[in-house]
Amino acid sequence: MNTLSSSPIPVATAAALTTEQFFSRVHALSPRIAVFDCDGTLWSGDAGSSFMRWTMDTGLLSREATEWLNSRYVEYKRGTVSEIAICGEMVQIYHGLRETELRSAAAEFFRNHVERNIFPEMAELVAALQDNGVEIWAVSSTCDWVIEEGVRRFNIPANRVLSARVAIENGRATERLLDVPTDEGKVASLRRAGITAPDVVFGNSVHDAAMLAIARGAFPVNPSEELVQRSIAESWPVYYPASVVR
């Protein structure tokens, strides 16, 4: 009787770059246009959902609005509310509030809760690209008040930010959505800005995969497990900043 011995089947893994390799590969492409996702890519964590919770805790959002959004977020986690829907609702919920109040709140929130989570390596990379004259864009499904505040730390101007946003009328936020860049919507937002083939794109989530796919050089940073699997399929090298190396 023959006994067949089984050997482990090799599991594919994404090629992980060191910081030196990461910087070298980016600069080797001599990029002219670079696009960055923000939450999880330029800094750790999800500033969008964190800002939502913070505005609930501080009373900026009414009790009624808080209860409604909490119920929607539960449904989102269950998979019955889509990514694009919840991202839009998380900015629409502030309708009626003064834009100056929202920007002031975003500044306080980012300063006290997110700024310390900026990846130093990403700040260094953005600065080096800017020194080389590279045009930098930030694309995010988080609200514009938080993202525009956050990317000021990277010297990225507000007119190079594509984010979830509503129309402002008479100085107050409305419910009229202007943009919700997520998934294919990130590509669409870039296209409307005149960018169809960026040289390098950086993102951490599967919701960034569509815009990573249109880049000459795709660089998943601190990738989620879903994006790791996509990176393996696409042969995209991944990069983990020092603070998230496992």
Salt bridges, closest charged atoms under 4 A:
ASP37 OD1 - LYS186 NZ 3.02
GLU67 OE2 - ARG63 NE 3.40
GLU75 OE2 - ARG78 NH1 2.90
GLU83 OE1 - HIS207 NE2 3.46
GLU89 OE2 - ARG72 NH2 2.62
GLU99 OE2 - ARG103 NE 3.17
GLU115 OE1 - ARG153 NH2 3.17
ASP144 OD2 - ARG103 NH2 3.99
ASP144 OD2 - ARG165 NH1 3.68
GLU148 OE1 - ARG103 NH1 3.02
GLU148 OE2 - ARG165 NH2 3.35
GLU149 OE2 - ARG152 NH2 2.74
GLU149 OE2 - ARG153 NH1 2.63
GLU169 OE2 - ARG176 NH2 3.64
GLU175 OE2 - HIS95 NE2 3.92
ASP179 OD1 - ARG192 NH2 3.04
ASP183 OD1 - HIS207 ND1 2.79
ASP199 OD1 - ARG216 NH2 3.11
ASP208 OD1 - LYS186 NZ 2.48
GLU234 OE2 - ARG230 NE 2.95
